[in-house]
Amino acid sequence: MNFEEKKFPEGFLWGGATAANQIEGAWNKDGKGVSDADICTGGSHTQNKRITPILEKDTFYPSHNAIDHYYRFKEDIALFAEMGFKVYRFSIAWTRIFPTGEELEPNEIGLEFYDKIIDECLKYNIEPLITISHFEMPFALTAKYNGWADRRVIELFVRYSEVLFKRYQGKVKYWLTFNEINCATMPQGNLQGTGILNEGSVDFMNQVDDPQIRYQALHHQFVASAKAVKLGHEIDENYQIGCMLANFTSYPLTPNPVDVLENQKAMRMSNHFCGDIQVRGAYPSFSKRYFAENGITIEKAPEDDEILASGTVDYYTFSYYTSFCQTTDPEKLATGNVFGGAANPYLKANDWGWQIDPTGLRFALNEIYDRYNIPLMVVENGLGAFDKVEADGSINDDYRIDYVKQHIEAMHEAILDGVDLIGYTPWGCIDLVSLSTGEMAKRYGFIYVDRHDDGTGDYSRKRKKSFYWYKNVIKTNGAEL
């Protein structure tokens, strides 16, 4: 394949992705309210984060300062521009705009901050891609309503979305309603995904769970998303508003038909359930049996089905980090993948137990595009790893280059397969606080941030080896890897 054939389509959106609570810091400045992310302590790959509704003295809360992006965004966006970003995916902190979620008027200082972020991107011809809700709803709504478990939160979210759609009209084209909305199909998705904090929940990775409450909350998010999509299109017909799912591509561990069926069931509920509702506009048929077998009854308002049908998304985005294997053999599950399922004997894993599978990304892209036939974007993908700063200040992260290279190659193959892939924003283009573990040591970025899990560091930025490599990837539109 020659140079021209290796290139990605003209206008392909190369960039990077972050989230407000993982980079901004300034958690209680300029009128910002407390978010659910702000009550989570630091953790590590050996010790889970804790949930503390009452903040503890002398306990480290990583979101409170994060990487100080609130005060350093110009420096960071200049570095993104130096890499050649065409798009920057970031999120808006709901609590900067509505501190408790229930105010009638937005916080102007919060809106002005994102004015500056957006204008800084546009200065460098970087397209803003905004996630409206990225795992950090106002804690006041968790305390008062148990988050999305209460239907009244729908209108609060729609009010918040309307403010953003009107404020940034003419400057922002691409929007996402909820980040990894399908995480709410799992117990871990309670607080992070739906703002649910059931009594007794302390361990972030092992929360007290009630599937009935969780799926009802998810239904409220589906309705809120659909209403926001419809409203956004009314405000500006040029808006492109998408969904965002965590992709859980999985394979049957063996050709045993029971493993194949088990895998189909897993793929349906983890991937297709949310996608079908947000893209096709209706609950899929397979959800009926799942709800019946798990004692779940979705309470709907009379208008909900019509709202879902009329508020379908324009494009589909997803995160992809790893894949899984499914089996009915309990012994194989006992020694399985860190996120559930069984370990794949054909794959290696990173330091956190995430198995590395670039071919799975090509599989996912084909699977999703065949099902929905709308434009796709990979808006999270990357390698969390321990990075070492050498004596001369260099950071030689060849392992990250290798990981991203393989996944870009897989994306190119998917495009040749016929997939309409329009963009790629690797996760944590700059080092940030890890969502799952609340640590800085698990680094994803092309840019190193001098910030550590004991709270030390001067926040200075350094370009890693991968910075220069990714810059050339963008410059050659994916032809040189």
N, C-alpha and C positions, 0 to 999 in steps of 0.2 A: 504494500500500500504506500503510495507516494505522499508527499507533504500535504498536497491539497486534499487528498482523500481522508487524511487523518484529522483535518479541521472539523470543528463543530459547526452547526448551521450559522449562517450570517445573523448577527444580532443576538447570539446566545448570551444569556445573562450570567456572567461569572461574578462571584462575590463572596460574601461571608455572612455569618449569622451570630447573633448574641441575644440575650434577654435582659431586661431592665434590672431585675432583682439580683442577677448574677454579675453585673458589671458596674452599676451606677454608684452604689453606696449612698451617702447623704440621705439615709433612711428616714430621718425626722426633720429634714431641712425644708425651708420655704413652703411650709404648709402641708407637706406630705403626711398622710396618715399611715398607720401601721398596717402592713399587709401580712398575709399568712406566711410568706417567706421570712418575714422579720422575726417570727417567734420560733424559728428552727435553729438549733445550735449547730456548731461545727461537728464534723465526724471524720471518718477515714474509711479505708477499704477493710479495716478490721473492727471498726466500731461505728454503729449506726448513729445518725443524727437523732436528736430528741426534739419533741414538740413541747414548748413551755409557754402556755398562754400568759403566765405571769413571768416577765423577764427576770432572770437570775443575775445577781451581782457577780462580777468576776467570771462570767461565762462568756465564751466567744461565740458571737453571732455573725457569721461571715457576710450576710447581706447588708449589715449595717454600714460597712465601709467598702466591701467588695474590692474592685480595683480602682475606685475613685474616678470612674468615667464621668461622673456628674461635673467634675471640675476639669477634666482632661480630655473631653470629647473632641476638641479641635485637633489636638495632637494625634489622637487615635484615628480620626477620619482622614487626616492628612496621610497617615501611614497606609490606610486602606486605599487611598487614591494613588499612593506611590506603587502599590501592588497592581493597580490598574482596575480596581473593582468597577463593574458596570452596575451592580446592585448591592445594597446593604440591607439585610434583614435584621430589624431590631423590634423590640416591643415597647409599648407605652405602659408605664406603671399606673394602673387604675387609681391608686391612692394619691398620685400626684395631681390628678384631675378632680376626683371626688374622694376626699380623705376617708370618709366613712362609707361612701357609696350612696348615701341618701341625701346629700346636699341638693338643693334646687338649682344652685348656680355653681359652675366649675371654678376651680382655683386658677386664676389667671397666671400666676407665676409658674405653675406647672405647665400650662399650655405654652407659655413663652419659652420654656426650656426646650420643648420639642419643636417649636418654631426654629430655634437655633440649630438643633440637630439636623432637621430637614433642609434648612437653608445651606448648612455646611456641606451636606451631601450634594445638593444641586450645584453648588459652587464648583465641584469637581466632576459634574455630569454623572453622578452616582444616583441611580434610581432607588428611592426609599421603598422598602417592602415592610409594611407595618403589621405586627401581630397585636391585636387589640387586647387579648387576654392571654398572658403567658405565665400560668402557674403562680399567680399572686393576687388573688382578689382581696378586697379590704377585710381585715380581720374583724372589723365591726359587724360585717354581714355574716361571718362565721359565728360570732358570739350571739347575735340576735336571731338569726334565721337558720342556723346550721348550714350556712352557705346555700348552694344551689338546691338543697333539699326543699326549699320553700319557693313556690311559684312566684312570689312577689319580687324575687331577684331579677326575673326576666325583664321587667320594665326598667329597672335600674340600669341593667346592662344596655338596653336599647337607648336610653337617654345618654349614657356615656358614649356609645357608638355614634349617635347623632352629632354630639359635640365635635367629635374627631372628624367625621365625614364633612361637616360644614367648615370647620376651622382650616383643614388642610386641602380643601378642594382646589384643584388647579396645580397643586404641587406634588401630590401623591396619587399614583395610579393603582398600585397593587396593595391589597389588604388581605389579612387572614383573620378569621373571627376568634377561634380558640386554638391554642397550641396542643398538639397531641391529644385531641379530644377523646380518643379511644382508650387512653390510660384509665379512664373511669370505668372500663369494663373489668378492672383488676382492683383488688383491695388496696394496693399501694396508692391508687389514684384518688383516695378519699380526700385528703387535705389538699394535695398539690393540684389535683384536677378539678375538684368540685367544691372545695372549701368546707367539706364535711369534717367535723371533729367530734366523733362519738365519744361518749364518756369512757374514760380509761385508756384512751390513745396517748401514748408517750413515745414509743419507738416508731420512728418515721417509716421504717421498712416493714413493720408488723403492727399495723393499726387495727383497732377494733372495727369490725366490718359488719354491715347489714346490707346485703345485696339489694333488698327492696328499696332502701333509702338511696343507695348509690345509683341504681338504674333510673329511679324517679328523678333524681338530680340531673342525670345525663339527658333525660327527656326534656327537662326544662332548658338545658343548654342547646339542644337541637332546635327547640322553638325559638329561643333567643337568637341563635345564629341565623335562622331562616328569616326572622323579622329584620335583623340587621342587614342581611343581604338585600332584601327587598327595599328597605329604606335607603341604603346606600345607592342603589340603582336609580331610585327616584330623585335623590339629591344630585347625582352625576352619572349620566348614562355611560360615561367612559370608564367608570370604576370597574376594576377587575377584582372580584372578591372570592377568595378561595377557602377551602378547608385545609386542615393540617392534621395528619395522623402519624402516630409512631408505627413504623412498619415492622411487623413480627412475622417475616417470612419463615416458614418452617417446612420440614420434610418428614415423611414417615421414617422412623429409625430403621425399619425392616420392610420387606415386601409383604409381610403378613397382612392380609386384608384388614384385620382389626386395627393395625397401626395406621394403615392408609386412611381408614375411616376416622380414626382419632385425630389425625392431622387435618383432615377436611373440616371437622368440627372446630378445631382450634383456629384455623385460618378464617373460617366464617365469622366467628364471634370476635376475634381479636382485630381483624382487618376489614372484612366486608360489611359487618353490621353497621358501623358508623359511616363508612363510605357510601353504602347504599342509601342511607337516610339523607345524607347531605348532598349527594350527587343525583340520585334518582328521585328523592323526595318522598319516600315512604318506607315504613318498616319492612324488612325482608321477611319472606315466608318462614325461613328457618328460625327466626327469633321466637315464634309462637311456642314451639316445643321447648326451647331453652327456658323461656319464662315459666312455662308450666312445670317443668322438672325442677326448677329452682325456687318455686313459690313466689314468683315476682308478678305483680299486677301493676301495669302502667296506668296511672290515672291521667286522663286527657280531658282538656276542655273541648267543647263541641267544635271549635274552630281550628284545633291543632293540626289535624290532618291536612286541611286546606293550606294552612300556613307553611307546613313542611313542603308541600307540593309546589308552592309558589315561590319559595325562597331557596332554590337550589344554587349551588356555587358555580362559578365560571371556570375554575381550574382546580386541580388537586395537587396538594403538596404533602410531602412526608419526610420523616427522618428515617435514616437507615444506618445502623451501626453493626448489626450482627444478625445471625439466623439461629434457628432452633431445630431440634428434632423431637418428634412426638411418638410416644409409645404407651401401650397399656401395661408394660412390664414394670412393676414397682421397684424392682432391684436396679434396673437401668436408670430410672428416674432419681433414685437416691444418690447417684453419683453424677448428676447431670449438670446442665448449663447453669450458670449463676442466676439467670432470670427465669428458670423453670425449664421443663422439658428435659430431654436427655442430651448428653454430650455427643457431638458429632465426631466420630473417630478420624475423619478426613481433614479436620480443621485444627489450626493452632489458635491459641487464645492470648489476649494481652494480659497485663499484670493484674487486671481486675476480673479476669475470668470471662471476658467477652470474646467469643470465638469470631475469628476474622474470615469473612466470606464474601469477596467481591462478586463472585458469580451469582450469589443470592440477590444482589442489587439488580443485575440484568434480569433475573427471573422476576423480581418484584415489579420492575418497570413494565415488562411485557404483560404480566398478570393484571396490573392495575389498568393499563391502557386498553387491553382487550375488553375489560369489564365496563369501562366508563367512556372511553373515546373522547376525552377532553384533554387539554394541555396539562402536562405534568411538570413539577419542579422538585428537585431533591434539595430541601431547605435545611437539612442537618445531616452531617456525615463527617466522621473524623476519628482520630485516635487519641484517647486519653493515655498519657504516659508520664513517667518520671523523666524530667529533662535535667541535664547537667550543664552548668555554666563552666566552661573551661577557663584555665588561667588567663588566657588572652581575651576572655569575654565572649567567645563564640559559643554557639549552641548547635551542635551537629546532630540534628534530629532526622537522620536518614530513614529511621523506622517510620516516621510520620510521612515522609515523602513517598516511601514505598507503599504505604497503606492508601494514601490519597491517589497515587498514580494508578494503582490497580482498580480502584473504584471509578476513576475517570475513564479508564479503558473499558470497563464494563458498561458505563453509560453510553460510550460511543458505539459499542456493539448493539445496545438496545435501540439507539437511533437508527442504525443500519437495519435492525429488525422491523422498523416502521413506527417506533414510538415517537410521539410529538413531545419531546423534552425541551423545555424553553429556558431552564436555568439551574444553577448549582451554587449553593451557599454553604460551604463547609462550616461545621459547628465550631464555635469558639475560635473564630479567626484570630482573636487575641485571647490570651490566657484569662480565665474567669473562674468563678466559684462553681464547682461541680454540683449539679442538682442532686444526684443520687447520694453523694457522700458528704457534701458540704465542705469540701477541701480544695485547697489550691494546688496541692502536690500532684493531682491528676490533671495534667496540663494538655490542652488541645491546640493551642494557638500557633500561628505562624509568627506571632509577636510575643515575646517573653515579658512578663510583668514581675517585677521584684516585690512580690507579696507572698507571705508564707503562713502556714497554718497556726503558728504561735502568735500571729498578729504583727510580726516584724516585717521590715522591708520598706523601701523608700518609694515604691510604686513606679520606679523608672522603667522605661520600655526598651527592649532590645530586639533587633531583627534576628530571627533564627535562620538557619540554612534553608529551611522550607519556605521562608519569606521570599527569598530570591528565586527559588525554584517555581513557586506558584505565580510569581510575577511574570516569569517567562511563559508559563502555561497560558496565562491570560493574553499575553502579548501575541502569542502564536495561535490563539483561538483553539487551544487543545492539541495542536499538531506536534509540539515538542514536549515530551514527557520525560 
